[in-house]
Amino acid sequence: MTTHVLEFADVHYTYPGAAQPALNGVTMAVPAGRRCALLGRNGCGKSTLFLHANGIFRPHKGQVLWKGVPISSRRADLQALKRNVGLVFQDPEQQLIAATVAEDVSYGLCNLHLPEAEIREKVRRTLEAFGLSEWADTPVHHLSLGQKRRVALAGVMVMEPELLLLDEPTSYLDPWQTEAFVRQLERIHAVGTTIVMATHDLDFAYAWADWVFVMDAGRLVLAGEPERVFARRDILEVLQFKRPAVLELWESLPGHVKERLGPGLPKTTGELAERLRLL
């Protein structure tokens, strides 16, 4: 039976003065240990969902549950949720608040009032893991966008959350920076962290995720394994989503060629090209 780390039960939320709700009855469950992609057009509610997921916002109606237990408004419950659910914003400038890299990474630990020696050791290990040791004393404002993204991620992961939420983390990164960022995510996932990434890149979502959520107008409209979700042409066309390029290429191949390419759908155009080369 699938274990869910985080669940939303009929969650509603409307921003002050807004004519339409940002979340309009969202019901969804995040499966433990998965790499999840959260898809949807701008304004569909992805970022608002994330702000509910770690307790920054509270639902106007409905419930958020952590491992099956509803999260109350008690300060202790919300603090525990923030420790378990790490959120990396789309713009790292919204997240980096200290003067130097080491100070920023240590910020959350300091708020827990841990012993100073323990904080130093956790920060040292985290900076090393994220390749940031040489920039420990560097002013944050001297960093590139890619480096700031790594610092923001390190500042969240030093808290050792069980669930990591990423809001468009690869936007404005060049291909090399994106590849390096994804390698870091693979290391994070390998130690058991569940990841949910909001993204507009459908090719990336199909290749990287093993579970996909699709939102529209504040509701969840699709959820499941990538092959199942991207097979729903009817819904994807209504949302004006283009299917991943590798699936379009795959479906254009004659049946006898696909049989010779072996079982399983390719995840990327590069994988498809390699299979074709080996024919």
C-alpha positions in Angstrom: 0.0 0.0 0.0 1.3 3.4 -1.0 2.3 5.7 2.0 1.6 9.4 1.6 3.7 11.9 3.4 1.5 14.9 2.7 -2.2 15.2 1.8 -4.6 18.0 0.9 -8.3 17.3 1.6 -10.7 19.7 -0.1 -8.4 22.7 0.4 -9.8 26.1 -0.4 -7.9 29.4 -0.3 -8.7 32.9 -1.7 -6.3 35.9 -1.6 -7.8 39.0 0.0 -9.6 41.0 -2.7 -9.4 38.3 -5.3 -12.4 37.5 -7.4 -11.5 33.8 -7.8 -10.1 31.3 -5.3 -6.4 30.3 -5.8 -7.2 26.8 -4.4 -10.7 25.6 -5.2 -11.1 22.2 -3.5 -7.7 20.6 -4.0 -7.6 17.0 -2.9 -4.3 15.2 -3.5 -1.7 13.0 -1.8 2.1 13.1 -2.2 3.5 9.5 -2.3 6.5 8.9 -0.1 9.9 8.5 -1.7 8.8 9.7 -5.2 10.2 12.3 -7.5 7.0 14.3 -8.3 6.5 17.0 -10.9 3.7 19.5 -10.4 2.4 20.9 -13.7 0.0 23.7 -14.5 -0.4 27.0 -16.2 0.6 30.3 -14.5 -2.0 31.1 -11.9 -3.3 27.6 -11.5 -2.4 27.5 -7.8 1.0 25.7 -7.7 2.8 28.2 -5.6 -0.2 28.7 -3.3 -0.3 25.0 -2.8 3.4 24.9 -1.7 2.7 27.8 0.8 0.1 25.6 2.4 2.3 22.5 2.3 4.7 23.9 4.8 2.3 25.9 6.9 3.0 29.5 5.7 -0.6 29.7 4.6 -3.6 28.0 6.3 -6.6 26.8 4.4 -9.9 28.8 4.5 -11.6 25.4 4.2 -10.3 21.8 4.2 -7.3 20.2 5.8 -3.6 19.6 5.2 -2.4 16.3 6.7 1.2 15.1 7.5 1.4 11.3 7.4 -2.3 11.1 7.9 -2.5 13.5 10.8 -4.3 16.9 10.3 -2.1 19.9 10.9 -3.6 22.2 13.5 -2.9 25.9 13.9 -0.9 25.3 17.0 2.6 26.8 16.9 4.3 23.5 17.7 2.5 21.7 14.9 3.4 24.4 12.4 7.0 24.4 13.5 7.2 20.6 13.1 5.7 20.9 9.7 8.3 23.5 8.6 11.1 21.1 9.8 9.6 18.2 7.9 8.7 20.1 4.7 11.4 22.2 3.1 10.4 24.8 0.5 12.8 26.4 -2.0 11.2 29.5 -3.7 11.5 30.3 -7.4 13.4 33.5 -6.6 16.3 32.8 -4.3 16.5 36.5 -3.3 13.3 35.9 -1.4 15.0 33.2 0.7 18.6 34.4 1.3 18.5 36.7 4.2 22.0 36.5 5.9 25.2 38.3 4.9 27.3 35.3 4.0 26.8 31.8 2.6 27.6 30.0 5.9 25.4 32.4 7.9 22.5 31.8 5.6 22.8 28.1 5.7 23.0 28.2 9.5 19.9 30.4 9.9 17.3 27.7 10.3 19.4 25.7 12.7 20.0 28.8 14.9 16.3 29.3 15.1 16.1 25.8 16.6 18.5 26.9 19.3 20.8 23.9 18.8 24.2 23.8 20.4 26.7 26.0 18.6 29.1 23.1 18.0 26.3 21.0 16.4 25.3 23.9 14.2 28.9 24.4 13.0 29.2 20.7 12.1 25.9 20.5 10.3 26.7 23.6 8.3 30.2 22.3 7.5 28.8 19.0 6.2 26.1 20.7 4.2 28.4 23.2 2.6 30.7 20.3 1.6 27.9 18.2 0.2 26.7 21.1 -2.0 30.1 22.2 -3.1 29.9 25.5 -1.3 32.8 25.2 1.2 35.0 27.6 -0.7 32.3 30.3 -0.6 31.4 29.9 3.1 32.5 33.5 3.9 31.4 35.0 0.6 28.8 37.7 0.7 25.5 36.3 -0.7 25.1 39.3 -3.1 28.4 38.4 -4.8 27.0 35.0 -6.0 25.6 34.1 -9.4 22.0 33.0 -9.8 23.0 29.4 -10.0 25.1 29.7 -6.9 22.3 31.4 -5.0 19.9 28.6 -5.9 22.4 26.1 -4.5 22.7 28.1 -1.3 18.9 28.3 -0.9 18.7 24.6 -1.4 21.5 24.0 1.1 19.8 26.2 3.6 16.7 24.0 3.4 18.4 20.6 3.3 20.6 21.4 6.3 17.3 21.0 8.3 17.0 17.4 6.9 13.4 17.6 5.7 11.5 14.5 4.7 9.8 16.3 1.8 11.4 18.9 -0.4 9.3 21.4 -2.5 10.9 23.2 -5.4 9.1 26.1 -7.1 10.4 26.4 -10.7 14.0 25.8 -9.6 15.5 25.5 -13.1 14.0 28.7 -14.5 16.7 31.2 -15.7 19.4 28.6 -15.3 21.6 27.7 -18.3 21.8 24.0 -19.4 25.0 23.4 -17.4 23.6 24.9 -14.3 20.4 22.9 -14.7 22.3 19.6 -15.1 24.4 20.4 -12.0 21.2 21.2 -10.0 19.5 18.0 -11.1 22.5 15.9 -10.1 22.2 17.5 -6.6 18.5 16.6 -6.5 19.4 13.0 -7.4 21.8 12.8 -4.4 19.0 14.3 -2.2 16.5 11.8 -3.4 18.9 8.9 -3.0 18.9 9.3 0.8 15.1 9.0 0.9 13.8 12.5 0.5 10.5 12.9 -1.3 10.7 15.7 -3.9 7.9 17.7 -5.5 9.0 20.1 -8.2 6.7 22.7 -9.9 7.8 23.2 -13.5 6.6 24.3 -16.9 9.1 22.1 -18.7 7.1 19.0 -19.8 10.1 17.3 -21.4 12.0 17.6 -18.1 9.0 16.5 -16.1 8.5 13.4 -18.2 12.2 12.4 -18.1 12.8 13.1 -14.4 9.6 12.4 -12.4 8.1 9.1 -11.5 4.9 10.7 -10.4 3.1 13.7 -12.0 0.4 16.1 -10.7 -1.5 18.4 -13.0 -3.4 21.4 -11.7 -5.8 23.8 -13.3 -7.9 26.7 -11.9 -7.0 25.7 -8.3 -7.9 22.1 -8.7 -6.1 18.8 -9.2 -7.1 17.4 -12.6 -4.6 14.6 -13.2 -2.2 12.5 -11.0 -0.3 9.3 -11.7 2.8 7.9 -13.4 4.1 10.0 -16.3 3.1 7.5 -19.0 -0.4 7.5 -17.7 -0.7 11.3 -17.3 0.8 12.2 -20.6 -1.5 9.7 -22.4 -4.5 11.9 -21.5 -4.5 13.9 -24.7 -8.0 15.1 -24.1 -7.1 17.0 -20.9 -3.7 18.1 -22.0 -5.1 19.7 -25.2 -7.7 21.6 -23.1 -4.8 22.9 -21.0 -2.8 23.8 -24.1 0.0 21.5 -23.0 2.3 20.0 -25.7 3.2 16.4 -25.0 6.9 15.6 -24.4 8.8 15.6 -27.7 10.0 12.0 -27.1 6.5 10.7 -27.0 5.5 12.5 -30.2 8.5 11.0 -31.9 7.9 7.5 -30.5 4.3 7.5 -31.7 5.4 8.6 -35.2 7.5 5.4 -35.6 6.1 2.4 -37.5 4.9 -0.4 -35.2 7.5 -2.9 -36.4 10.3 -0.4 -35.5 8.9 0.2 -32.0 8.8 -3.6 -31.5 12.5 -3.9 -32.4 13.4 -1.0 -30.0 12.4 -3.2 -27.0 10.0 -2.8 -24.1 9.3 0.4 -22.2 8.9 4.0 -23.5 12.1 6.0 -23.8 12.4 8.9 -21.4 14.4 11.4 -23.5 15.0 12.0 -27.2 18.7 11.1 -26.5 17.6 7.7 -25.2 15.4 7.2 -28.3 18.2 8.2 -30.6 20.5 5.7 -28.9 18.0 2.9 -29.3 17.6 3.7 -33.0 21.4 3.7 -33.4 21.6 0.2 -32.0 19.1 -1.3 -34.4 
